[in-house]
Amino acid sequence: MTITPVGYRPRLLDSVLDRRLGTFAAVEVKGTKFCGKTWTSEAHGRSIVHLDDDAVRSMAEVDVTLALEGEQPHVIDEWQDLPKVWDAVRRRADESGNRPGEFILTGSSSVDYSSVSHSGAGRIAEVFMRPMSLAESGESDGSVSLADLFEGRFDQGAAVSDVRDLARFICRGGWPALVGRGDTTSDLAAQYLNALFTVSAEKAGINGREARRVAVSLARNMGKAVTYRTIYEDAFGARSEKEPSPSMYQQVVAPFLRFFEQQYFTEDQEGWDAPVKARSRVRTKPKRTFVDPSLPAALLGLSPERLLADGQVFGNLFEELCLRDLRVYASALGCIPDPTLRYYADADGLEVDAVLELPDGRWGAFEIKLSEEKAEQGAAALLRLRDKIAANPAARSPEPSFLVVLVGKSTFRRRLPSGVMVVPITCLRP
């Protein structure tokens, strides 16, 4: 028996999920709403139970083992609605001798794991899913492989890219329900936001109206390591004549940011430095990025046409698109743990948009530019970073595997005389 959805479009994480199921008794597939977790899990499973169904959940609350019944791999959808499922799955795995491929758990919000008695280590593996990348939606030709870049392989050649298409891809997002329909609207993203700020916020005990204002502040400050004070002033203004303390800014804002992370709505992009023990890895303020560029576009009320008229905002949202795709491609490499995607900033004013580091210490860096005309500017920043790291005796891996300027509009993927590569985002794949 198969429960693969009709018209299922393969995902890059399919092979990763297969490998995890071949090793672990259970795999948790987690990620934001509407990104395709259930469809992908069904494509790998043979039976399914939906715990967001009140009737099904009420029966499982009486006897949790009812949620575990079905042909394996058995999918338990939205398991976080009944957290005791976690321990039940772990116990069943122990009883079966940790036989691989028994269960797939899906979840669109994180769980307070203090409510479970065991971490699931050795029994339950984890796969993080995001909305579709351009490679998955068929809008990247895949002529440049991320894995090949780490191995020093790169072929120059012609490329096809169009800023009008990019504006459409940003506003539509990587939502599987919209891919292939030619839809340029952000209606799905708007519906996502409505659900987040009503149903999800209420369940989490969060004021939905205030949460929306905080989210709009994050959208206004895309690409910045925004402070609690900035978010507070954007979202709440002056609540009293007395100036709030720095701790008050954090006290008010932090619960909203935590809620966004728990809903897989935002992802923090931490700071990076080559030495593993560098203080900048933990002291640099994170950038709050979105799991999909359509979300900040919808928060700001932007259409593809409006994006084309505002180059600065277009550039910010293009960076969000590139970060989403880089995270998807990095996860698809199948490393354990997942590669990290960070950014670099130092006291000398040098900033680099993204640094991708593998678990073995190899790293590559990206500057993101909407226009190819700024490729040389991006290359200069990357070369400065390379030289700074090379001069640092504490760096574990001083030489980068690659330096790439990711661009939106270009007719070629090419290598500059400096060795820096210029690659349109519509050429990239894992």
C-alpha positions, 0 to 999 in steps of 0.5 A: 500500500502507498499513501504518496499524494497524487502529483507529489513533486520530489524534494531534495530531502527525500534522499536524506529522509530515506537514509535516516529511515534506513538507520533510525527507528523513527525520524522527525520531519519538522518545519514551518506550516505549508512547506510540504512536511506531510506530503513528503512524509506520506511519500515515504510512509505506508499509513498515517494518523492525523493528530490535529484531528480532534476526534483522533487526538481524543482517542489517542489521549485515552490510549496513546498506542492507538496513534502508533497503529498502522503499516510501517513506516507509519506517519504520525502527523502533527505529533506535537499536539499530543507530546506523549507520543514521543515517549510512546514511539521511543518505547516502541523502538526499544521493544522492536530492537530499534528496527529502522524505519518504523515511524515518521513524526511531523511537526509544524511547531516545536515542543517543550521537550521537558514534557518528555522523559527521554531525548530519543537519542539513538532512536529518533533522528531529525530532518528540518524541512523548509519551503521549496528552493528554486531547484525543487520548483524547477526554476534553477537549471542546477548547473552549479553544484554546492557539493562540487564547489566544496570539491573545487569543481566549477564550470563556466557557461551561459546562464538565464536569469530575469529580475521579473521572474525573481520578483515573482518567485519572491512574492509567490514563495516556495510553497508546494501548493503554488509551485507550477501554477504560475501564481504571482500573488502572495495570497498563501503567505497572507493566509499563513500570516493570518493563521500564525497571528490568530490560531497559533498565537492564541494557542501559545498565549501570545497577543496576535496583534502585537506579534504582527507588529513585531514581525513587521519590524523584522521585515522592515529591518531585513539584513540587519542584526536588529536590536531589541530596542529597535523592534520595541520602538517599531512595534510598541512606540513610547508606552510611557514618558519614562525611558524603558531600560535595556532589560525591559526592551528584551523582556517585552520583545523576546517572547515574540521572537521565541514564538516565531522560532518555535513556529519555524517562522524565522531562523537566526543567522548567527555570526561566524569566525574561522576559529571554532572558539572565537568569541564572535561566534556567540557574541555577534548579534544574530540576524533574524531571517525569515523561512521564506521570502514571501512572508516579509513581502506579504508583511510589507504588502509588496507585489512583484510590480512594487518590488521592481520599483524599489531596488533596495527592498528588492535587494533585501528580499533577494537576500532572503531568497538566497538564504532560504535556498542555501539552507535547503541545499546545505541540508540536502548534503546529508551531513550530520550535523547539518552545515551551518549558515552564518554571516561575518561582521567585524570591527573594521566594517567588513561584512559578508552575507553568508558563510557556509561551514561543513562539520569537517571544518571546510567553509565557503563564503557568499556575497549576495548582489541583485545586480551583476554590476555589483559583482566586483564589489562583492568579490572585494569583500570576499577577498578581504575576508579570505585574507583576514582569515589566512592571517589568523593563526587560530583559524582551523581551516584558513583557506576557503573552499570557494568564494561566490558572489550570488547574483540575481541577473546575469547572462553567465556563470563565470570565474573572475581573474581573482578566482571569485565565482559569479553565480546566478541563484537560478543556477545553484543546486546542492 
